[in-house]
Amino acid sequence: MGILNITPDSFSDGGDFLGLDAALEQAERMVAAGASIIDVGGESTRPGAAPVAEAVEIDRVVPVIEALAAGIDAAISVDTSKAGVMQAAAAAGAGMINDVFALQAPQALEAARQTGLPVCLMHMQGQPRTMQQAPRYADVLTEVEAFLRGRLEACEQAGLPEERLLIDPGFGFGKTLEHNLQLLARLDAFSVLKRPLLVGLSRKSMLGALTGRAVRERVTAGVAAAVLAIERGAAIIRTHDVAETRDAIRVMTALRAVQDGGALA
Ligand SMILES: Nc1nc2[nH]c(S[C@@H](C(=O)O)c3ccccc3)nc2c(=O)[nH]1
């Protein structure tokens, strides 16, 4: 899953031609590098970020999703927590919803159900504005798993069938470095929920803390973390660095083929 942030600091607003063109080029680069999903986000979930109005978020992501739906050979995911954005994105051609707030926003669960699209449910402790102030868990894995189990059950009860759902522990969303490492170390425990596991580790501050590297220099650490996550059951890797991650996956796939006694592809 390649990351495409349509926020003023990444591209000019999705609406104008230049921004659209740049967004499309970036998406095409990631698909050429091996991305099978492009995740389009119109609201930065940066800690401390001011919330974006629904209409603004729609104006950012819909033109991009329409252009991508017509122009690239990959699925399009919309990274949003708002019901109205989910509906607009689905109408524009999105094939998946990626909700960092796990369909807890008003009307979000019903809107997602109506779109008929797959949904990624992610764990976050608190809100983006405050989540990193004092993250606290008795046991992070138990609590994150219980939250995701609860969201899966809420969706089931609302008529959103489980086979459309993915889960994600939400690295960096209300977690200390220690919490993030504990989640990565025990990622395989989430297999009890029997849902595909999506993880986002790319360029996150936990990697900065471990390497001392600035955001754009965290590619190697991000690929290493992706390999560790895949070995522990991750099915989808959300990343800025598609080509590098793809290369690591090729090495892993070749090894698995030999271990399973298969011939090298
Ligand atoms: N499903 C899923 N969606 C996601 N959206 C994001 S935004 C994140 C980033 O660094 O990209 C981020 C976090 C905090 C501030 C800015 C940006 N992270 C995930 C994730 O880990 N899983």
The ligand as an ORCA input file, in Angstrom:
! r2SCAN-3c Opt
* xyz 0 1
  N      -4.165      1.844      8.463
  C      -3.261      2.798      8.794
  N      -3.430      4.059      8.337
  C      -2.509      4.982      8.700
  N      -2.457      6.303      8.407
  C      -1.341      6.767      9.032
  S      -0.883      8.436      9.022
  C       0.665      8.308      9.850
  C       1.800      8.147      8.888
  O       2.947      8.284      9.370
  O       1.576      7.846      7.721
  C       0.860      9.499     10.667
  C       0.763      9.365     12.033
  C       0.922     10.449     12.823
  C       1.174     11.677     12.250
  C       1.258     11.800     10.844
  C       1.113     10.701     10.034
  N      -0.668      5.792      9.685
  C      -1.410      4.664      9.489
  C      -1.241      3.329      9.964
  O      -0.290      2.968     10.689
  N      -2.203      2.426      9.570
*
